[in-house]
Structure formats: C-alpha cells, structure tokens
Amino acid sequence: MSPRPNPGGDDSIYRIAPYYYLHVLDQNTNITRIEIGPKTFIRQDNERVVFGPEKMITIIIGFDENMKVRDRFFFPQNNLVVTSVDIQSVEPIDQRTRDALQKSVQLAIEITTNSQEAAARHEAQRVEQEAKGRLERQKIIDEAEAEKARRELLELQALSAAVESTGQAKAEAQSRAESARIEGEAAVEQARLKAQAGEIEAQSELERLTRAREAEVKFIREQNDLEINKSREISTIEVSKFKNLVDAMGTDTIRAIAVSGPEMQVRMLQALGLQSTLITDGTNPINLFNTAQGLIGGMYAPALKRPKSDEDLTS
C-alpha cells in the first residue's frame, strides 16, 4: 500500500494522529520501523514512508453507560485492568491454510521486496537524473558566467586600450585647460587687487586732499581773522592816535594850517601881479586837463573853501 499524502502539503513532515501509525524505510540499512502517534514525524533524506499513516485496529472492550467505547476494561474478581491488547501472532489451525498463508506471506514479502527494490532503483535513477540535470544546468550557468566574464574582460581591454590611446591627449588638453583656467583666475584676481589698490589709493588721496583743503581753509580763516583783528586794532589805534592829535593841536590850529598854503599862494600871485603860472622842463608831459583844472581850482580854491567846524575836525 502506498503512503497517503500529508494533509500539510509537505512530503517530509507527517503529523500522526492518536491511534495512527506509519512504516518508515531506512534506505541505508533497508530496515523498516513503525512510528506511532500522536506525534509529528520529519522524514530524513535517507528515509521513505512506505505505509500509512493508517489507523490502528482497536479491540473493543465494551461500552460505558453513554455507549462510548471504553479505553480500559476492569475485572472486579481480581482487580485486573486491560487497557489494550497486543496480538503477537495469529496462526491458523489447518495445515493447508497455514501453508497457503505462508506462501502468500512469502509472495507478499517477495512482491514487497521487489517493489521496494524497484522503487529504490527508480529513486536512485531519479536522484541520478536530478544530479545530472543540476550538473548540466550548473555547467551551462558556469559557461554563461565564463562567457560573460570573457566579454567583460574584452570590453575592459578595449576600454583600457582606448583610454591608453586617448589618455595622453586628454591629459594634455586637461592640463592646458587647467593652466588657462588658473591664468584667467590669476588675471581676474590681479585685476581685482589692482582695482582695490586703485580704489584704496584714490580714497587715500581724496582723504588727504580733503584734509589739506580743510587745513588750508582753516588756516585762511584763522589768517583772515588775524588780519581782521589786526586791521581792527590798527584802525582803533589810528583813530585813537588821530583823536589824541586833534585834541592836542586844537581845532583853531588845524584850521590855520589847512588854509595857510592857499592864502600864501594867493598873496604871492597878487604881489607879482600874475593870474597864473606854470614852470616845467621839456621831459615830463603835462596833463593840461588836470593842470587847467588845478589852475582853475587853485584860483577858486579860496572862494570855494569854507572853514571847518570843530565837529568836522573831530569826526
């Protein structure tokens, strides 16, 4: 009888219910053993379930008051309790039946042995075919990996050759570009520094000129203040001096001095009998307009002049 499929779906794990059993064949020793439930049986790689799980044959030992099968039977005479019955062997009494049963048992054992050998041979062939399949598949995978690695190696070699051929030119171009970039940055930095220096210089010159102009304006202002103070003080001194002189000389004396010259000239001309006279050499030009005016003014001076009062002389 072939083993029943496991309800869990995994043919390596068997959950054996109570009062169930199965036969397990060890393919290494070719010995079959019995696994009895309740338990969870995990099949190893070298084991094969050849029968079960199958329910045990239970000897009915009576029913209780609820009409359920008893799990034990009690003999009150000698207090014997029977929980289970183990049948060691069953032999028929008839010799022909015994021989026929022996032949059927031998035939069943032979059939079982042949079937086990066929199953083992089939399993070995299956395992061998699976191993060959895995080997072939691994061989194909290894060849594919080797081809992939060879292709990557060829690509890397081609890339290395291309990089080697273009590396020098690329390096030179990069160095020239880097040099130009550095020169440009240096020129920009130099121009910026020059601009900053010019700005600082112009600012310094502007500050110097501003301070010089402020100092010059301050100096001129102070000098003008000194000149104004000096002129004011000189004017005050002159006014005081003139006032003191006028006070010392008196108004009559000043009036006499002022009119003494024209009166003397008038008297001299009257004494000579001349109206006017002019004496000069030939080298100096004479302004006749001014001369005539002076002459006329000299003539009419005594008539036009009036005596100054004491208030005019004082002012």
Backbone bond lengths (Angstrom), bond angles and torsions (degrees), N, CA, C in turn:
res aa  C-N    CA-C-N  psi(-1)  N-CA   C-N-CA  omega(-1)  CA-C   N-CA-C  phi
1 M - - - 1.470 - - 1.524 108.24 -
2 S 1.306 117.23 131.17 1.463 120.92 179.67 1.510 110.02 -77.79
3 P 1.348 117.65 151.09 1.467 120.37 -179.06 1.511 111.28 -68.48
4 R 1.314 114.43 144.10 1.461 119.88 177.64 1.525 110.16 -74.59
5 P 1.320 118.05 147.78 1.477 120.06 179.02 1.510 111.25 -66.20
6 N 1.322 115.53 147.56 1.456 121.76 179.40 1.517 109.69 -73.26
7 P 1.307 121.10 133.55 1.487 121.80 -179.93 1.515 111.85 -62.60
8 G 1.328 120.42 -26.31 1.462 122.01 -178.92 1.509 114.14 -74.04
9 G 1.363 118.83 -14.62 1.455 121.07 178.39 1.508 113.24 95.12
10 D 1.347 121.12 -12.77 1.451 124.25 -179.96 1.530 107.67 -103.39
11 D 1.369 118.71 120.99 1.454 122.22 -176.88 1.514 112.70 -78.32
12 S 1.341 119.86 2.89 1.460 122.09 177.01 1.530 112.61 -104.94
13 I 1.317 118.27 -8.04 1.464 122.55 179.56 1.523 108.37 -122.34
14 Y 1.333 116.01 125.88 1.465 122.20 -179.81 1.520 108.62 -124.82
15 R 1.326 115.66 127.02 1.461 121.14 175.20 1.535 107.68 -99.93
16 I 1.315 115.27 107.65 1.462 121.08 -175.93 1.517 108.08 -91.48
17 A 1.340 116.35 120.85 1.472 121.74 -179.24 1.529 109.97 -76.90
18 P 1.301 117.23 165.85 1.470 119.50 176.36 1.543 111.21 -59.71
19 Y 1.306 115.28 141.19 1.454 123.35 -179.48 1.526 112.16 64.42
20 Y 1.342 116.43 28.44 1.468 122.19 173.15 1.520 107.99 -123.39
21 Y 1.343 116.18 156.23 1.455 120.99 -179.31 1.522 108.56 -146.88
22 L 1.341 115.67 165.04 1.460 121.53 174.27 1.525 108.98 -148.52
23 H 1.337 115.62 157.77 1.461 123.28 179.09 1.529 108.49 -103.73
24 V 1.333 115.67 129.64 1.467 121.98 -178.09 1.514 108.08 -118.68
25 L 1.347 117.28 126.14 1.458 122.76 179.04 1.514 109.61 -99.72
26 D 1.349 115.89 124.79 1.465 121.93 173.49 1.523 107.36 -87.50
27 Q 1.331 117.70 110.29 1.460 121.93 -174.21 1.529 112.63 -72.60
28 N 1.301 117.61 -15.57 1.458 119.45 177.07 1.537 111.31 -78.66
29 T 1.357 116.15 -42.02 1.472 120.95 -178.78 1.517 112.79 -102.85
30 N 1.356 117.24 -8.61 1.470 122.95 -178.45 1.525 110.94 57.36
31 I 1.352 116.46 39.55 1.462 123.66 178.30 1.515 107.86 -118.13
32 T 1.357 114.01 134.21 1.465 120.38 -179.85 1.521 108.95 -101.74
33 R 1.328 116.50 134.54 1.448 121.55 177.52 1.516 109.19 -124.66
34 I 1.379 114.59 164.61 1.465 120.94 -177.12 1.525 108.77 -108.96
35 E 1.345 115.22 131.79 1.459 122.29 173.42 1.517 107.55 -110.10
36 I 1.366 116.41 123.51 1.458 122.77 -174.46 1.528 109.02 -112.28
37 G 1.343 114.72 137.50 1.444 120.07 179.07 1.513 113.38 -85.48
38 P 1.341 117.06 171.23 1.482 125.77 5.99 1.526 111.97 -83.24
39 K 1.333 117.10 133.69 1.455 122.64 177.01 1.528 108.24 -172.90
40 T 1.316 114.61 167.64 1.474 121.54 173.69 1.518 107.40 -111.08
41 F 1.314 115.23 117.84 1.468 121.10 -176.72 1.529 109.00 -102.60
42 I 1.351 115.40 129.37 1.475 121.82 178.19 1.522 107.43 -109.41
43 R 1.312 116.42 117.42 1.472 121.65 -177.79 1.523 109.94 -78.80
44 Q 1.343 115.05 133.99 1.455 121.66 175.78 1.525 110.16 -84.34
45 D 1.343 115.12 171.82 1.462 119.02 -177.82 1.526 112.45 -67.43
46 N 1.336 117.58 -29.91 1.467 120.77 -178.34 1.525 112.67 -92.48
47 E 1.347 117.46 11.37 1.450 121.49 -177.87 1.521 109.88 -117.17
48 R 1.345 113.78 156.55 1.467 120.04 178.95 1.513 108.14 -146.11
49 V 1.308 116.12 132.24 1.458 121.96 177.83 1.534 107.61 -81.44
50 V 1.326 116.42 116.60 1.461 120.76 -176.82 1.516 112.64 -100.95
51 F 1.348 117.45 -14.72 1.465 119.22 -179.25 1.534 108.63 -157.65
52 G 1.325 115.11 140.96 1.440 120.87 174.66 1.520 112.34 94.12
53 P 1.297 115.14 -174.41 1.467 127.97 1.23 1.531 111.20 -65.48
54 E 1.330 114.02 139.30 1.463 121.38 -176.78 1.529 107.83 -133.99
55 K 1.317 115.26 146.04 1.458 120.23 -179.41 1.521 110.17 -76.29
56 M 1.344 114.89 140.11 1.456 120.06 178.91 1.529 110.63 -70.43
57 I 1.321 115.53 156.04 1.471 121.41 173.79 1.514 107.57 -85.64
58 T 1.329 116.62 119.45 1.454 122.63 -175.57 1.529 110.27 -102.08
59 I 1.331 116.07 129.73 1.462 120.91 175.84 1.527 107.61 -82.80
60 I 1.304 115.66 121.62 1.459 119.56 -179.50 1.510 108.86 -75.29
61 I 1.303 116.08 121.98 1.467 121.20 -178.63 1.520 111.00 -113.57
62 G 1.316 115.62 27.16 1.447 119.73 174.67 1.515 112.34 114.40
63 F 1.317 113.25 173.58 1.447 122.23 179.91 1.510 109.31 -122.58
64 D 1.325 116.66 151.08 1.457 119.87 177.14 1.517 109.66 -89.55
65 E 1.361 117.41 -170.68 1.454 120.80 -177.50 1.518 112.81 -67.17
66 N 1.362 117.34 -20.03 1.465 121.13 177.27 1.510 112.20 -93.47
67 M 1.285 118.18 8.92 1.457 125.49 178.70 1.526 111.76 63.79
68 K 1.317 114.14 38.67 1.443 120.38 174.37 1.514 108.60 -109.46
69 V 1.306 116.36 150.94 1.460 121.04 -178.63 1.508 109.17 -66.09
70 R 1.309 116.70 132.41 1.443 121.24 178.96 1.534 109.63 -75.33
71 D 1.306 115.69 148.00 1.452 120.10 172.98 1.516 112.15 -95.76
72 R 1.306 117.58 -0.21 1.460 122.97 176.82 1.543 109.17 -156.03
73 F 1.348 115.77 159.03 1.471 120.78 178.10 1.521 108.00 -131.59
74 F 1.330 115.63 130.17 1.460 122.17 -173.80 1.533 110.17 -110.62
75 F 1.358 114.03 130.06 1.466 121.05 174.72 1.518 107.77 -102.20
76 P 1.321 118.62 108.77 1.467 119.69 -177.06 1.532 113.09 -69.57
77 Q 1.329 118.40 -19.93 1.448 119.93 -178.68 1.524 112.23 -63.67
78 N 1.290 115.25 -44.69 1.475 119.34 -177.71 1.533 112.98 -125.57
79 N 1.353 115.17 12.93 1.476 120.86 178.74 1.535 112.24 58.32
80 L 1.305 115.92 36.85 1.467 120.47 177.29 1.530 109.30 -87.57
81 V 1.280 115.43 135.03 1.470 121.71 179.27 1.518 108.32 -119.06
82 V 1.323 117.53 122.52 1.468 123.36 178.44 1.533 107.94 -106.61
83 T 1.306 116.13 119.73 1.472 120.69 179.33 1.514 112.69 -102.54
84 S 1.329 117.59 -29.96 1.456 121.06 178.06 1.515 109.28 -158.70
85 V 1.312 115.32 163.15 1.464 121.62 -179.00 1.519 107.73 -125.15
86 D 1.332 117.18 126.37 1.459 123.05 178.98 1.526 107.99 -109.50
87 I 1.289 117.02 116.67 1.472 121.83 -179.12 1.523 107.39 -89.58
88 Q 1.300 117.44 116.26 1.447 121.80 -179.70 1.527 110.71 -77.92
89 S 1.270 116.17 -46.61 1.466 119.56 -179.45 1.519 109.69 -159.99
90 V 1.332 112.94 154.70 1.465 120.60 177.17 1.524 107.18 -130.59
91 E 1.284 116.04 119.43 1.462 120.45 -178.85 1.540 109.42 -122.92
92 P 1.297 114.21 132.66 1.474 117.24 177.10 1.531 109.99 -74.68
93 I 1.306 115.20 157.68 1.466 120.32 -178.60 1.527 110.26 -83.59
94 D 1.335 116.39 -34.25 1.466 119.54 -177.97 1.524 109.51 -73.14
95 Q 1.383 113.72 134.72 1.454 118.26 -177.85 1.514 110.97 -69.47
96 R 1.336 118.24 -39.65 1.458 120.37 179.94 1.529 110.64 -65.20
97 T 1.331 113.48 -40.65 1.485 116.11 176.96 1.514 110.47 -64.50
98 R 1.342 115.79 -38.67 1.460 119.83 179.13 1.531 110.13 -63.92
99 D 1.366 116.67 -44.28 1.475 118.82 179.69 1.520 111.30 -64.64
100 A 1.361 114.33 -43.07 1.469 117.02 179.24 1.529 111.35 -62.59
101 L 1.357 114.94 -40.78 1.474 118.76 178.79 1.521 110.60 -65.27
102 Q 1.401 115.02 -37.63 1.462 118.17 179.22 1.526 110.42 -64.79
103 K 1.352 115.69 -41.94 1.461 118.70 178.55 1.526 111.15 -64.82
104 S 1.348 114.44 -42.30 1.473 116.88 179.58 1.526 111.79 -64.94
105 V 1.350 114.13 -35.77 1.471 117.31 177.39 1.516 110.57 -67.05
106 Q 1.362 115.89 -44.68 1.468 118.54 178.25 1.520 111.06 -62.24
107 L 1.349 115.64 -41.88 1.456 119.53 178.17 1.523 110.97 -63.05
108 A 1.352 114.98 -41.63 1.475 118.09 178.54 1.523 111.27 -64.48
109 I 1.387 113.86 -39.38 1.470 116.67 178.69 1.512 110.38 -65.70
110 E 1.391 115.43 -40.41 1.463 118.27 179.25 1.523 111.13 -65.29
111 I 1.331 113.33 -43.01 1.480 116.62 178.63 1.520 110.77 -63.03
112 T 1.336 114.71 -41.75 1.476 118.10 179.19 1.514 111.16 -64.50
113 T 1.359 114.10 -41.43 1.467 117.50 179.61 1.520 110.86 -64.04
114 N 1.357 115.46 -45.95 1.465 118.42 179.43 1.534 111.23 -61.73
115 S 1.351 113.90 -41.27 1.474 116.77 179.47 1.529 111.25 -66.28
116 Q 1.337 114.86 -36.72 1.476 117.52 177.96 1.522 110.86 -67.53
117 E 1.383 114.65 -40.81 1.465 117.17 177.29 1.522 111.31 -63.69
118 A 1.350 115.20 -42.25 1.471 117.96 178.40 1.525 111.13 -64.29
119 A 1.352 114.14 -41.32 1.473 116.93 178.72 1.520 111.07 -65.28
120 A 1.373 115.74 -40.21 1.461 118.41 178.76 1.518 111.04 -66.22
121 R 1.369 114.90 -40.92 1.461 117.66 178.28 1.522 110.84 -64.67
122 H 1.327 115.33 -42.13 1.468 119.02 177.49 1.527 110.94 -63.49
123 E 1.320 115.57 -41.22 1.472 118.73 178.62 1.516 110.81 -64.48
124 A 1.367 115.42 -40.89 1.466 118.32 178.37 1.518 111.12 -64.23
125 Q 1.332 116.44 -41.44 1.459 119.45 177.70 1.531 110.77 -64.29
126 R 1.356 113.92 -40.95 1.468 117.03 178.73 1.528 111.52 -62.89
127 V 1.361 114.64 -44.15 1.469 118.26 178.23 1.508 110.77 -63.16
128 E 1.352 115.66 -39.78 1.470 119.11 179.32 1.519 110.72 -64.85
129 Q 1.363 115.76 -43.65 1.462 118.45 178.61 1.532 111.16 -64.02
130 E 1.332 115.93 -40.19 1.463 117.96 177.45 1.519 111.07 -63.99
131 A 1.350 116.47 -41.26 1.464 119.37 178.30 1.519 110.92 -63.31
132 K 1.378 115.26 -42.71 1.464 118.11 177.31 1.529 110.84 -62.69
133 G 1.354 114.89 -41.83 1.470 117.55 178.41 1.521 112.08 -62.43
134 R 1.345 115.58 -44.15 1.467 117.90 177.77 1.522 110.89 -63.78
135 L 1.360 115.38 -38.45 1.462 118.51 178.71 1.521 111.68 -64.65
136 E 1.340 116.32 -44.73 1.462 119.47 178.44 1.527 111.09 -63.88
137 R 1.342 114.82 -42.65 1.464 117.63 179.21 1.525 111.54 -64.25
138 Q 1.364 115.91 -41.52 1.455 118.86 177.15 1.522 111.12 -64.37
139 K 1.359 115.39 -36.93 1.466 119.57 178.00 1.524 110.59 -63.33
140 I 1.358 114.99 -43.18 1.474 118.71 179.04 1.531 110.25 -65.09
141 I 1.353 115.26 -41.65 1.473 118.61 178.93 1.517 110.89 -63.22
142 D 1.362 115.74 -42.52 1.470 119.13 178.80 1.520 111.43 -63.79
143 E 1.357 116.95 -40.93 1.462 119.58 177.69 1.523 111.13 -64.09
144 A 1.352 115.22 -39.99 1.469 118.23 177.85 1.526 111.20 -64.91
145 E 1.348 116.24 -41.89 1.460 119.51 177.83 1.520 110.95 -64.12
146 A 1.380 115.25 -40.55 1.461 118.72 178.71 1.526 111.22 -64.33
147 E 1.353 116.23 -41.07 1.465 119.60 177.54 1.528 111.02 -64.71
148 K 1.340 115.40 -39.79 1.464 119.20 177.67 1.528 111.13 -64.38
149 A 1.334 115.27 -42.76 1.461 118.67 178.56 1.527 111.12 -65.11
150 R 1.368 116.28 -39.34 1.468 119.08 178.35 1.526 110.79 -64.88
151 R 1.360 115.75 -40.24 1.454 118.55 177.69 1.528 111.17 -64.03
152 E 1.340 116.59 -43.46 1.471 119.59 176.91 1.525 111.23 -61.85
153 L 1.367 116.18 -37.75 1.461 119.33 177.78 1.515 111.17 -63.91
154 L 1.351 117.05 -42.87 1.461 120.13 178.43 1.533 110.79 -64.58
155 E 1.351 115.70 -40.23 1.473 118.47 178.15 1.524 111.10 -63.77
156 L 1.332 115.64 -41.81 1.468 118.99 178.81 1.521 111.45 -66.26
157 Q 1.349 116.04 -38.52 1.465 118.57 177.32 1.524 110.71 -64.22
158 A 1.354 116.65 -43.75 1.470 119.28 177.90 1.523 110.91 -63.21
159 L 1.341 115.77 -42.26 1.464 119.03 178.50 1.517 111.47 -64.57
160 S 1.338 116.07 -38.90 1.463 119.63 178.53 1.518 111.19 -65.29
161 A 1.354 115.65 -40.81 1.462 118.52 178.03 1.526 110.79 -64.81
162 A 1.339 116.31 -41.41 1.467 118.88 179.38 1.522 110.88 -65.47
163 V 1.342 115.55 -42.31 1.466 118.44 178.39 1.521 110.98 -65.02
164 E 1.332 115.25 -38.95 1.470 118.34 179.34 1.512 111.86 -65.43
165 S 1.360 116.21 -38.26 1.465 119.17 -178.93 1.525 112.12 -73.01
166 T 1.313 115.77 -34.35 1.473 119.02 -177.66 1.521 113.11 -101.16
167 G 1.322 116.64 -3.13 1.467 118.87 -175.43 1.512 112.96 -65.58
168 Q 1.349 116.27 -42.88 1.468 119.28 -176.93 1.520 110.81 -65.73
169 A 1.355 115.19 -46.83 1.471 118.28 179.71 1.531 110.90 -63.10
170 K 1.335 114.39 -41.12 1.466 117.33 179.09 1.517 111.10 -65.02
171 A 1.349 115.84 -40.86 1.462 118.98 178.81 1.525 110.90 -63.61
172 E 1.371 116.65 -42.76 1.467 119.13 178.38 1.520 111.07 -63.45
173 A 1.354 116.26 -43.49 1.467 118.67 178.75 1.519 111.12 -63.02
174 Q 1.323 115.89 -41.97 1.460 118.70 177.84 1.518 111.81 -63.99
175 S 1.367 116.19 -39.62 1.466 118.71 179.27 1.519 110.81 -66.00
176 R 1.360 116.41 -41.11 1.467 118.41 177.67 1.528 111.45 -64.52
177 A 1.336 114.74 -43.24 1.467 117.71 178.14 1.524 111.23 -62.94
178 E 1.333 116.21 -40.68 1.460 119.44 178.76 1.524 110.94 -65.64
179 S 1.370 115.66 -39.90 1.468 118.91 178.17 1.524 111.10 -63.69
180 A 1.362 115.34 -44.35 1.469 118.62 178.52 1.523 111.08 -62.77
181 R 1.340 115.30 -40.45 1.456 118.37 178.90 1.525 111.27 -63.07
182 I 1.357 115.76 -43.00 1.467 119.41 179.85 1.528 110.24 -65.04
183 E 1.354 117.04 -42.70 1.466 119.70 178.01 1.523 111.17 -61.79
184 G 1.354 116.00 -44.24 1.460 118.68 178.56 1.522 112.30 -61.24
185 E 1.327 115.52 -44.68 1.461 118.80 178.24 1.514 111.29 -63.52
186 A 1.365 116.10 -38.86 1.464 118.97 178.08 1.526 111.12 -64.98
187 A 1.372 116.15 -41.18 1.462 118.95 178.40 1.528 111.23 -64.26
188 V 1.330 115.01 -43.14 1.469 118.07 178.20 1.521 110.86 -61.93
189 E 1.340 115.81 -43.60 1.463 119.44 179.10 1.525 111.21 -64.30
190 Q 1.360 115.88 -39.86 1.462 119.44 178.43 1.524 111.05 -64.20
191 A 1.352 115.77 -43.80 1.467 118.76 178.06 1.522 111.07 -62.71
192 R 1.344 115.21 -40.69 1.458 118.23 178.61 1.518 111.70 -63.13
193 L 1.353 115.83 -42.45 1.458 119.29 178.77 1.529 111.33 -65.98
194 K 1.367 115.54 -39.44 1.473 118.23 176.97 1.523 110.50 -62.64
195 A 1.341 115.41 -42.89 1.466 118.14 178.93 1.521 110.84 -62.41
196 Q 1.329 115.82 -41.89 1.464 118.99 177.53 1.531 110.54 -63.66
197 A 1.366 116.03 -42.22 1.465 118.62 179.19 1.525 110.98 -63.33
198 G 1.393 116.31 -43.24 1.456 119.05 177.77 1.516 112.45 -62.95
199 E 1.345 114.60 -39.77 1.459 118.14 178.23 1.524 111.11 -64.60
200 I 1.350 115.51 -42.59 1.469 119.10 178.87 1.527 110.09 -64.61
201 E 1.354 116.26 -42.30 1.470 119.92 -179.89 1.530 110.99 -63.96
202 A 1.370 115.44 -44.82 1.461 118.56 178.94 1.526 111.10 -63.38
203 Q 1.343 115.15 -40.03 1.465 118.16 178.49 1.517 111.06 -64.07
204 S 1.366 115.53 -41.22 1.467 119.06 178.26 1.527 111.37 -64.72
205 E 1.358 115.87 -42.63 1.461 119.13 179.22 1.524 110.97 -64.52
206 L 1.352 115.27 -40.04 1.455 119.08 178.22 1.533 110.81 -63.11
207 E 1.333 115.52 -42.92 1.455 118.53 177.86 1.524 111.46 -64.57
208 R 1.371 115.80 -39.63 1.467 118.61 179.08 1.516 110.70 -64.53
209 L 1.378 116.43 -45.31 1.465 119.03 179.89 1.526 110.55 -64.61
210 T 1.349 114.86 -39.61 1.465 117.77 179.29 1.524 111.09 -61.33
211 R 1.342 115.19 -45.20 1.467 118.73 179.04 1.525 111.50 -66.23
212 A 1.380 116.26 -38.32 1.471 118.84 178.72 1.526 110.69 -64.40
213 R 1.377 114.95 -43.39 1.464 117.75 179.21 1.527 110.57 -65.28
214 E 1.303 116.25 -39.71 1.469 118.05 178.27 1.522 110.83 -64.65
215 A 1.356 116.45 -40.99 1.468 119.20 178.01 1.525 111.12 -65.89
216 E 1.363 115.61 -40.85 1.463 119.34 179.83 1.520 111.29 -64.85
217 V 1.366 113.94 -43.89 1.472 117.41 178.69 1.518 110.43 -63.36
218 K 1.339 115.27 -39.82 1.462 118.58 178.21 1.522 111.28 -64.34
219 F 1.370 115.68 -41.65 1.455 119.41 179.07 1.529 111.06 -63.97
220 I 1.381 115.84 -45.43 1.470 119.02 -179.64 1.519 110.51 -63.82
221 R 1.349 115.50 -39.13 1.460 118.27 179.55 1.533 110.59 -63.99
222 E 1.350 114.46 -45.10 1.466 117.32 178.67 1.527 111.17 -65.10
223 Q 1.370 115.76 -39.50 1.470 118.42 178.64 1.526 110.71 -64.07
224 N 1.343 116.41 -42.25 1.468 118.93 178.09 1.516 111.22 -63.70
225 D 1.345 114.75 -38.98 1.463 117.53 177.25 1.522 111.12 -62.61
226 L 1.373 115.62 -40.34 1.462 119.02 177.78 1.525 111.39 -64.82
227 E 1.370 115.27 -42.27 1.466 118.84 179.16 1.522 110.86 -63.39
228 I 1.359 113.92 -42.93 1.476 117.29 179.68 1.516 110.16 -63.01
229 N 1.362 115.65 -43.78 1.467 118.26 178.50 1.529 111.23 -63.55
230 K 1.368 113.90 -40.27 1.466 118.50 179.17 1.521 110.95 -63.41
231 S 1.371 115.61 -47.44 1.478 118.81 -179.93 1.522 110.74 -63.32
232 R 1.353 114.76 -38.56 1.451 117.59 178.99 1.522 110.97 -64.58
233 E 1.334 114.69 -43.19 1.462 117.48 -179.82 1.538 111.02 -67.65
234 I 1.376 116.69 -40.28 1.481 119.83 177.92 1.531 110.41 -62.69
235 S 1.359 113.53 -43.50 1.475 116.47 179.27 1.526 110.74 -62.00
236 T 1.337 113.16 -40.43 1.472 116.15 178.65 1.521 110.77 -63.69
237 I 1.374 115.59 -41.04 1.469 119.35 178.97 1.529 111.56 -65.04
238 E 1.361 116.82 -43.34 1.460 120.55 -179.17 1.533 111.05 -64.77
239 V 1.327 113.30 -43.29 1.470 116.70 178.79 1.521 110.41 -62.27
240 S 1.337 114.41 -42.58 1.469 117.95 179.98 1.524 110.67 -65.61
241 K 1.393 113.59 -40.76 1.465 118.43 179.85 1.532 110.72 -63.89
242 F 1.344 117.51 -46.93 1.446 121.47 -179.68 1.526 111.38 -63.77
243 K 1.302 114.59 -38.52 1.462 118.41 179.19 1.525 110.46 -66.24
244 N 1.350 114.85 -41.45 1.458 117.96 178.91 1.540 110.96 -65.14
245 L 1.388 114.02 -40.06 1.469 118.53 179.17 1.532 111.56 -63.71
246 V 1.348 114.27 -44.46 1.468 118.43 178.88 1.523 110.41 -62.92
247 D 1.304 114.54 -41.20 1.461 117.81 -179.83 1.532 110.70 -65.03
248 A 1.357 114.63 -36.47 1.468 118.05 -178.09 1.537 111.65 -72.93
249 M 1.348 116.91 -40.28 1.474 119.72 -176.55 1.523 111.75 -79.71
250 G 1.266 117.22 -37.34 1.456 119.25 -177.85 1.502 111.06 92.32
251 T 1.290 117.00 158.06 1.463 121.48 -174.72 1.530 111.21 -76.46
252 D 1.284 118.93 -33.84 1.471 120.70 -178.83 1.523 111.06 -67.74
253 T 1.281 116.67 -41.29 1.464 120.66 179.38 1.510 110.01 -64.08
254 I 1.284 118.14 -43.98 1.472 121.57 -178.92 1.520 109.66 -64.10
255 R 1.332 117.10 -37.47 1.461 120.03 -179.54 1.534 109.86 -69.11
256 A 1.271 115.69 -37.52 1.467 118.67 -179.96 1.507 110.77 -67.70
257 I 1.330 118.01 -39.66 1.462 121.45 178.17 1.509 110.34 -66.05
258 A 1.316 118.61 -37.93 1.455 121.71 -177.10 1.515 111.50 -68.15
259 V 1.314 120.32 -36.93 1.458 121.43 -175.49 1.533 112.92 -99.13
260 S 1.326 118.03 2.20 1.478 119.67 -176.73 1.515 111.22 -72.90
261 G 1.326 120.01 -38.18 1.466 122.20 -177.90 1.506 112.79 -65.72
262 P 1.325 120.26 -56.39 1.462 120.02 -179.59 1.519 112.72 -61.11
263 E 1.263 118.16 -37.41 1.469 119.25 179.78 1.520 110.61 -65.52
264 M 1.358 117.36 -37.32 1.472 120.62 178.99 1.515 109.65 -65.58
265 Q 1.370 117.33 -42.20 1.462 120.56 -179.75 1.526 110.25 -64.01
266 V 1.316 115.78 -42.75 1.472 118.53 179.62 1.531 111.30 -62.40
267 R 1.255 115.91 -41.97 1.470 119.98 -179.76 1.516 110.05 -67.58
268 M 1.357 119.23 -37.47 1.463 121.27 179.56 1.509 110.31 -66.15
269 L 1.349 116.55 -43.94 1.470 119.09 179.50 1.527 110.62 -66.04
270 Q 1.294 115.62 -38.80 1.481 117.61 178.08 1.534 110.71 -64.28
271 A 1.338 115.43 -35.59 1.456 118.59 -179.88 1.502 110.80 -71.43
272 L 1.329 121.26 -33.79 1.463 125.02 179.17 1.507 111.99 -83.80
273 G 1.277 118.01 -14.74 1.451 121.75 -178.54 1.510 111.67 76.24
274 L 1.353 121.47 22.67 1.466 125.17 179.74 1.524 109.71 -106.50
275 Q 1.336 110.93 143.73 1.464 115.71 176.04 1.519 111.24 -82.92
276 S 1.391 114.98 -40.71 1.477 119.59 -179.42 1.507 107.88 -161.12
277 T 1.376 117.90 155.96 1.452 122.39 179.77 1.517 109.06 -149.66
278 L 1.372 116.26 154.13 1.468 122.35 -179.73 1.501 107.97 -140.92
279 I 1.302 118.87 124.42 1.464 124.34 -179.51 1.516 107.48 -121.88
280 T 1.386 116.58 124.00 1.478 121.86 179.75 1.493 109.96 -155.42
281 D 1.363 119.43 167.55 1.468 123.02 174.22 1.518 108.87 -98.55
282 G 1.303 117.57 178.28 1.471 121.08 -176.06 1.518 114.90 -86.00
283 T 1.312 118.36 -3.57 1.485 119.85 -175.74 1.513 112.51 -91.31
284 N 1.300 119.54 -28.71 1.479 121.47 -176.19 1.514 109.45 -98.43
285 P 1.314 117.81 126.52 1.476 120.58 176.48 1.513 110.52 -69.98
286 I 1.287 112.79 157.41 1.468 119.33 -177.14 1.523 107.88 -122.84
287 N 1.275 115.13 129.75 1.468 120.67 174.84 1.505 106.95 -85.06
288 L 1.330 113.97 105.68 1.446 118.78 -173.79 1.512 112.37 -68.99
289 F 1.378 113.58 -33.71 1.468 115.97 179.16 1.512 110.65 -62.47
290 N 1.341 115.23 -48.18 1.454 118.14 179.83 1.540 111.14 -69.09
291 T 1.341 112.06 -37.02 1.471 115.56 179.82 1.518 110.84 -64.03
292 A 1.348 113.56 -45.03 1.471 117.25 179.06 1.513 110.90 -63.01
293 Q 1.311 114.02 -40.92 1.462 117.22 178.72 1.511 110.75 -64.36
294 G 1.358 114.58 -39.24 1.457 117.30 177.66 1.518 112.54 -65.40
295 L 1.339 112.99 -37.84 1.447 115.89 178.59 1.517 111.06 -66.39
296 I 1.362 113.26 -44.98 1.457 116.81 179.56 1.510 110.18 -64.79
297 G 1.330 113.77 -40.57 1.462 116.87 179.08 1.504 111.08 -66.15
298 G 1.356 115.47 -34.92 1.454 118.02 178.97 1.511 112.11 -67.24
299 M 1.320 113.16 -32.61 1.442 116.47 179.97 1.519 111.40 -72.34
300 Y 1.304 112.87 -43.35 1.460 115.98 -176.01 1.509 113.61 -94.75
301 A 1.293 115.89 6.18 1.467 118.00 -178.39 1.526 112.33 -63.16
302 P 1.374 118.51 -44.84 1.452 115.70 -178.43 1.513 112.31 -63.95
303 A 1.347 114.58 -29.01 1.463 116.28 -178.21 1.505 111.97 -78.48
304 L 1.388 115.90 -31.89 1.470 118.93 -176.02 1.501 111.62 -83.31
305 K 1.301 118.00 -32.12 1.457 120.66 -177.12 1.491 110.10 -70.87
306 R 1.299 111.22 141.01 1.455 117.44 175.76 1.505 107.23 -123.65
307 P 1.265 116.89 154.32 1.480 118.34 -179.77 1.500 110.37 -71.16
308 K 1.398 112.66 138.00 1.481 119.08 178.72 1.520 108.76 -80.74
309 S 1.291 110.49 146.19 1.472 117.35 178.80 1.509 109.42 -87.06
310 D 1.281 115.59 170.39 1.475 120.79 -179.35 1.499 111.15 -65.85
311 E 1.368 118.12 -29.12 1.476 120.19 179.05 1.507 112.64 -69.15
312 D 1.424 115.81 -39.52 1.470 119.14 178.66 1.498 111.30 -65.64
313 L 1.295 118.12 -41.88 1.464 120.04 179.94 1.509 111.43 -66.14
314 T 1.289 117.10 -35.23 1.460 119.91 179.70 1.501 112.49 -68.62
315 S 1.385 117.55 -39.04 1.457 120.44 179.88 1.530 111.20 -72.88
